[in-house]
Amino acid sequence: MNRGLTKNVDNRPVTSYISPPSGLPELELAEVWRNRDIILILALRDIKVRYKQSFAGIGWAIIQPLLTMIVFTAVFAGLVTVTTHDSPYPLFSLAALVPWTYFIHAITKATGCLVLDKNLITRVYFPRLVLPISAVIGGLVDFAIAFALLVIMLFFYSSMPTLKIFLLPLFLLFSMLTALALGLWLSAINVQYRDVNNALPFFAQVLMFVSPVAYPSSVVPERWQMLYALNPMATVINGFRWALLEDQPSPGIYSLISVAVVLVALIGGLYFFRWQEDRFADVV
Amino acid sequence: MSSENHAIVAEGLGKSYWVGGHQLIDSMGMHALIDRALKSPARMFNKWLSSQNTTSQYPEFPGHMKWALRNVSFSLDRGEVLGIVGHNGAGKSVLLKLLSRITRPTEGHATLQGRVGSMLEAGTSFHGELTGRENIRLSGAILGMRRSEIEAKMDQIIGFSEVEEYIDTPVKRYSTGMILRLGFSVAAHLNTDIMLIDEVLAVGDQRFKRRCVDKMRNVAKSGKTVLFVSHDMDVLKQISDRAILIREGSLIMDGTPEQVVEEHLKDTGSA
């Protein structure tokens, strides 16, 4: 029937149906997977562009968490004292700042991605989900560089990692999914209401205070712990500390609450994004 | 719905846009909207409901619905080359945007059998900080080429664009002509079953323009199904098997290129 047609990447002939949007959109994640080349190439583009005309270059990936760690150490280990479960405060805070910096970077990039690439959206067709996904993946390069700094710090404090470190990728993956879940909602809203971009820095600041970046989540009273776990970044940070440092409490059973929050936000975000997607080219 | 030999079947395609600002927000201002919504939520909800499915003008709001394209039906056999004729703003580009899935129709539907490639605008996916070569990879991937395909065609693409000397220089140092040439060159090396081509793509000086048109002619003769928008009536008559005329959003003629061009020129008043 489809003799003579060129095949798609996975050797299927292609038929496209074009119709007005109606009802619940299909997610078409298989199509996103077929276009994974674009995800990688866009992520590479963002990385190249970010460092091409910059003097400090990849140093920026280190400068931000490093300076924040120094300030935090001066304030929370010098001026006021915060318990750290016997870890040196610089290590304690850096183990949180590395995933935190990645997370903020990823949601910022993801939120702006549709507007920044409106040239593409209005002129070429490809699955739009590719854009926020590539934003979240692109941030991993900065994460890797900042993580190298963290490893050096661990050596410096002769803190030997245990087998728990093998669970670290799980927490990294969880922070990626958290960033994507949020990014799907924010990027789609940002297409029509640029207010999102203005509110984002403030939102990030508030979120930092309700995340255990500068302090351990054990200072939160037990009866508030369930509420506290609604913030998935609490689980990410607790997970990073637990996997990398000695004597840190595990993220615990409440992390299941975080997982549930992210799953709901992610699936809802995917549908919301696909639903809004039809207007991107007309509205952006 | 569609016979197997048809590469493209479009039935009653239509696209409307809201002109005169966003329906509620822009006509009232965000603050007024929130203010009114808080004071009389029920009335606002009704207004919002009535603004959802409207095709006519509402006196409360300055904006109104405008059909950029309406009730367009045609079918195209595999390997056929269809010329699309019409004035600026007639809806030709909207039709190409609908078929290439950049935007979705308001009504009607279409089926396309086979991979679809579009040569609509040259060099728009380029990023100034990246080199010509890096941009070829970026642009090729976004247009739907596989990585291996891009690498295999890299030399051809660079050769056709005539910017070999600057291919490893950031594109922001290119002249407009160079960017357009490189952009055209990437799009021209797409290999899909169905090609949607906008002739404004033929760019640059006379000599390069001629090469662009030659390239399009080759694509058209290579057995692909082609939709071809053109303002150059001579080129159109040479290339297409059939043509349609679009005027003010409606398809008003479907026939041989000669007939359609004649009708189009009658309206233009310049023969």
Interface residues (C-beta under 8 A of the other chain):
Chain A: M1 N2 G4 L5 T6 N8 V9 P13 V14 T15 S16 Y17 I18 S19 P20 P21 D37 I38 I41 L42 R45 K48 V49 K52 Q53 N119 L120 I121 T122 R123 V124 Y125 F126 Q192 D278 A281 D282
Chain B: E4 A10 L13 Y17 H22 R78 K97 L98 L99 S100 R101 I102 T103 R104 P105 T106 E107 G108 H109 A110 T111 L112 Q113 G114 R115 V116 S118 L120 E121 T124 S125 H127 E129 L130 E134 R137 L138 A141 I142 L143 G144 R146 R147 P170 N191 T192 D193
